[in-house]
Amino acid sequence: MEKNVFNEKNGDYGLTFSVVNGEAAVTGCTGEPENIDIPEFFGCYPVTELRDNAFYNNDSLKEVNVSGNVSSIGHHCFYACTALERVKLTTGLVSIGEGCFCGCDSLTDIAIPDTVRELPDSCFRACGKLSGITLPNSLRSIGDLCFSGCEQLKSVKTGGELAEIGCGAFYMCPKLMSIRIPSACKSIGDQALGYGCRGNEPVRNERLTILGVSGSAAEEYASENGIGFAEFSETAGTVGSAPWITAKNTAPLWTGAAVFTALAVALIRCFILHKDG
């Protein structure tokens, strides 16, 4: 059952809803809204979902407030919403779809609730004005290319349960100078940290320092990729207050087959980013 409703609070747009099995989902909007409050209910039906592509390529939307009943946001829901600056997400949100905020070039303010356990592939890719992000303690996985192309990203605060960082997750983030990787993280994908490209040539961010525990996947990644590593104690508190025990500036290990493999992967990722971006 598909229905339309006019939202008088916002004045000049309508939200399109789909109702299935007693629950409502937002499927899109009409007009050129700048601010949207997603309601908790559509009639007597709780609004539990924002559907795939619901606000795809909407170039007027600047601010979105998602209500307390929404537990799922579909893939590419806010894809290429180039004017979108602020998003307030409900604390009950569980699932965010692939490429959800990809290409939101004006996005500067978003907080991810601690009910989210996974950020999918390309979720915040090419959010060019996003300068900082705080990841909740509940987060366990960052998908491939999740924050790639976030050229102003300087600050990333991670939680203690992060277990996996996907390939190219922070690719082309040249202003990211440091990031803490907890000991819980056992998997860091190819070129997840400290890489970008200039033209068709791969480049490494030599100013990046990875903060981690000795003997961890973080130290192994830093060593294998010639990226600075600083050891800290997880029991000493936050990154800001934790003492740095040692700092290891590891040397690049680009020899033989490793050179060819790393170069090939970097060139492929450069091609993908230029093609899509």
C-alpha positions as CSV (number, residue, x, y, z in Angstrom):
1,M,0.0,0.0,0.0
2,E,1.5,3.3,-1.1
3,K,0.3,6.6,0.3
4,N,1.4,10.3,0.3
5,V,1.2,12.7,3.2
6,F,1.7,16.4,3.4
7,N,3.9,17.5,6.4
8,E,2.6,20.9,7.5
9,K,5.5,21.3,10.0
10,N,8.0,21.6,7.1
11,G,5.6,23.4,4.9
12,D,6.5,22.7,1.3
13,Y,7.1,19.0,0.7
14,G,5.4,15.7,1.0
15,L,6.9,12.4,2.2
16,T,5.9,9.2,0.3
17,F,5.2,6.2,2.5
18,S,4.8,2.5,2.0
19,V,2.9,0.5,4.6
20,V,3.6,-3.2,5.0
21,N,2.6,-5.5,7.8
22,G,1.7,-2.7,10.1
23,E,4.9,-0.7,9.7
24,A,5.6,2.4,7.5
25,A,8.7,3.2,5.5
26,V,9.6,6.5,3.9
27,T,10.2,5.9,0.1
28,G,10.8,9.5,-1.0
29,C,9.7,13.1,-1.0
30,T,8.3,15.8,-3.3
31,G,9.1,19.4,-3.6
32,E,12.5,20.9,-2.7
33,P,12.7,20.7,1.1
34,E,15.7,22.1,3.0
35,N,14.8,20.5,6.4
36,I,13.0,17.3,7.0
37,D,11.8,15.7,10.3
38,I,11.1,12.1,9.8
39,P,7.9,11.5,11.9
40,E,7.6,8.7,14.4
41,F,4.2,7.6,12.9
42,F,2.4,7.7,9.6
43,G,-1.2,7.7,10.9
44,C,-1.2,4.8,13.3
45,Y,1.7,3.0,11.7
46,P,5.2,3.4,13.2
47,V,7.8,4.7,10.7
48,T,10.6,2.1,11.0
49,E,12.6,2.4,7.8
50,L,14.0,4.9,5.2
51,R,14.0,2.9,2.0
52,D,16.8,2.5,-0.6
53,N,17.4,5.6,-2.6
54,A,14.7,7.5,-0.8
55,F,16.4,10.9,-1.1
56,Y,18.8,10.0,-3.8
57,N,20.5,13.0,-5.5
58,N,18.3,15.5,-3.6
59,D,20.2,18.8,-4.0
60,S,18.0,21.0,-1.8
61,L,18.1,19.0,1.5
62,K,20.3,20.6,4.2
63,E,19.1,19.0,7.5
64,V,17.5,15.7,8.5
65,N,16.2,14.6,11.8
66,V,15.4,10.9,12.0
67,S,12.7,9.9,14.5
68,G,13.0,7.3,17.3
69,N,11.2,4.5,15.6
70,V,13.5,4.2,12.6
71,S,15.8,1.2,12.9
72,S,17.0,0.9,9.3
73,I,18.2,3.3,6.6
74,G,18.5,1.8,3.1
75,H,21.4,1.8,0.7
76,H,22.2,5.1,-1.1
77,C,19.3,6.7,0.8
78,F,21.0,10.1,0.9
79,Y,23.4,9.5,-2.0
80,A,24.7,12.7,-3.6
81,C,22.6,15.0,-1.4
82,T,25.3,17.7,-2.0
83,A,23.7,20.4,0.2
84,L,23.1,18.1,3.2
85,E,25.0,19.6,6.2
86,R,23.5,18.0,9.3
87,V,21.9,14.6,10.1
88,K,20.5,13.6,13.5
89,L,20.1,9.8,13.8
90,T,17.8,8.1,16.2
91,T,19.4,6.1,19.1
92,G,17.3,3.1,18.0
93,L,19.0,2.9,14.6
94,V,20.6,-0.5,13.9
95,S,21.3,-0.7,10.1
96,I,22.8,1.8,7.6
97,G,22.9,0.8,4.0
98,E,25.8,0.8,1.6
99,G,26.7,4.2,0.1
100,C,24.1,5.8,2.3
101,F,25.8,9.2,2.6
102,C,28.2,8.8,-0.3
103,G,28.8,12.1,-2.1
104,C,27.2,14.3,0.6
105,D,29.9,16.9,0.0
106,S,28.5,19.5,2.5
107,L,28.1,17.1,5.4
108,T,29.8,18.4,8.5
109,D,27.7,17.1,11.5
110,I,26.6,13.6,12.1
111,A,26.7,11.4,15.2
112,I,26.4,7.6,14.8
113,P,24.4,6.0,17.7
114,D,25.8,3.2,19.8
115,T,23.2,0.8,18.5
116,V,25.0,0.6,15.1
117,R,27.5,-2.2,14.8
118,E,28.6,-1.9,11.2
119,L,29.3,0.8,8.7
120,P,29.0,-0.6,5.2
121,D,31.0,-0.1,2.0
122,S,31.2,3.5,0.8
123,C,28.9,4.8,3.6
124,F,30.6,8.2,3.9
125,R,32.7,8.1,0.8
126,A,33.5,11.5,-0.8
127,C,32.0,13.6,2.1
128,G,34.5,16.3,1.3
129,K,33.7,18.6,4.3
130,L,33.6,16.0,7.0
131,S,36.4,16.9,9.3
132,G,35.8,14.6,12.3
133,I,33.8,11.5,13.2
134,T,33.3,9.7,16.5
135,L,32.6,6.0,16.1
136,P,30.6,4.4,18.8
137,N,32.0,1.7,21.1
138,S,29.5,-0.8,19.7
139,L,30.9,-0.5,16.2
140,R,32.7,-3.6,15.0
141,S,33.2,-3.2,11.3
142,I,34.1,-0.4,8.9
143,G,33.4,-1.4,5.3
144,D,35.5,-1.0,2.1
145,L,36.0,2.6,1.0
146,C,33.8,3.7,3.9
147,F,35.5,7.1,4.4
148,S,37.5,7.2,1.2
149,G,37.8,10.6,-0.4
150,C,37.0,12.5,2.8
151,E,39.7,15.0,2.1
152,Q,39.1,17.2,5.1
153,L,38.9,14.3,7.6
154,K,41.3,15.1,10.5
155,S,39.9,13.3,13.5
156,V,38.6,9.8,13.9
157,K,37.7,8.5,17.4
158,T,37.3,4.7,17.5
159,G,35.7,2.5,20.1
160,G,37.2,-0.5,21.8
161,E,35.2,-3.2,20.0
162,L,36.3,-2.3,16.4
163,A,37.3,-5.7,14.9
164,E,37.6,-5.0,11.2
165,I,38.6,-2.2,8.8
166,G,37.9,-2.8,5.2
167,C,40.0,-2.2,2.1
168,G,40.6,1.5,1.3
169,A,38.4,2.5,4.3
170,F,40.3,5.7,4.8
171,Y,41.8,5.9,1.3
172,M,42.5,9.5,0.1
173,C,42.2,11.1,3.5
174,P,45.4,13.2,3.3
175,K,44.7,15.3,6.5
176,L,44.3,12.3,8.8
177,M,47.4,12.5,10.9
178,S,46.6,9.8,13.5
179,I,44.1,7.1,14.3
180,R,43.8,4.7,17.2
181,I,43.3,1.0,16.4
182,P,42.2,-1.1,19.4
183,S,43.7,-4.5,20.1
184,A,40.2,-6.0,19.3
185,C,40.9,-5.2,15.6
186,K,42.2,-8.3,13.9
187,S,41.7,-7.4,10.3
188,I,42.9,-4.3,8.3
189,G,42.3,-4.4,4.6
190,D,44.6,-3.4,1.8
191,Q,45.4,0.3,1.8
192,A,42.8,0.9,4.5
193,L,45.0,3.6,6.0
194,G,47.7,6.0,4.8
195,Y,47.1,5.8,1.0
196,G,45.9,8.0,-1.8
197,C,46.7,8.7,-5.4
198,R,48.1,11.6,-7.4
199,G,47.0,11.3,-11.0
200,N,47.6,7.6,-11.7
201,E,50.4,7.3,-9.2
202,P,49.8,5.8,-5.7
203,V,51.1,7.9,-2.8
204,R,51.5,7.2,0.9
205,N,50.6,9.6,3.6
206,E,54.0,9.7,5.4
207,R,52.6,12.0,8.1
208,L,50.1,9.4,9.4
209,T,50.8,7.7,12.7
210,I,48.8,4.7,13.8
211,L,48.2,4.3,17.5
212,G,48.0,0.8,18.7
213,V,49.1,-2.0,21.0
214,S,52.4,-3.8,20.5
215,G,52.0,-7.0,18.6
216,S,48.6,-6.1,17.3
217,A,47.2,-6.1,13.8
218,A,47.7,-2.3,13.8
219,E,51.4,-2.6,14.4
220,E,51.7,-5.3,11.7
221,Y,49.8,-3.1,9.2
222,A,52.0,-0.1,10.0
223,S,55.2,-2.2,9.6
224,E,54.2,-3.8,6.3
225,N,53.1,-0.5,4.8
226,G,55.9,1.8,6.0
227,I,53.6,3.9,8.2
228,G,54.5,5.4,11.6
229,F,53.4,3.5,14.7
230,A,53.0,4.7,18.3
231,E,52.4,2.3,21.0
232,F,50.0,3.1,23.8
233,S,48.4,1.4,26.8
234,E,44.7,0.7,26.4
235,T,44.4,0.5,30.2
236,A,45.6,4.0,30.7
237,G,42.5,5.7,29.4
238,T,41.6,7.6,26.3
239,V,44.1,8.3,23.5
240,G,44.4,11.9,24.7
241,S,45.5,10.9,28.2
242,A,47.2,7.6,27.4
243,P,51.0,7.6,27.6
244,W,52.9,6.9,24.4
245,I,55.4,4.2,25.3
246,T,57.3,4.0,22.0
247,A,57.2,5.5,18.6
248,K,58.2,3.3,15.7
249,N,58.8,4.8,12.2
250,T,58.8,1.7,10.2
251,A,60.6,1.5,6.8
252,P,58.8,0.7,3.6
253,L,58.9,-3.0,2.5
254,W,58.4,-2.5,-1.2
255,T,60.4,-5.2,-2.8
256,G,59.9,-7.7,-5.5
257,A,56.3,-9.0,-5.9
258,A,55.1,-6.7,-3.1
259,V,55.9,-3.6,-5.2
260,F,53.8,-4.9,-8.1
261,T,50.9,-6.0,-6.0
262,A,50.7,-2.8,-4.0
263,L,51.0,-0.7,-7.1
264,A,48.3,-2.6,-9.0
265,V,45.9,-2.4,-6.1
266,A,46.5,1.4,-5.7
267,L,46.0,2.1,-9.4
268,I,42.8,0.1,-9.4
269,R,41.5,2.1,-6.5
270,C,42.5,5.4,-8.1
271,F,40.6,4.4,-11.2
272,I,37.5,3.5,-9.2
273,L,37.5,6.7,-7.3
274,H,38.0,8.9,-10.4
275,K,35.3,7.0,-12.3
276,D,32.7,7.2,-9.6
277,G,33.6,10.5,-8.2
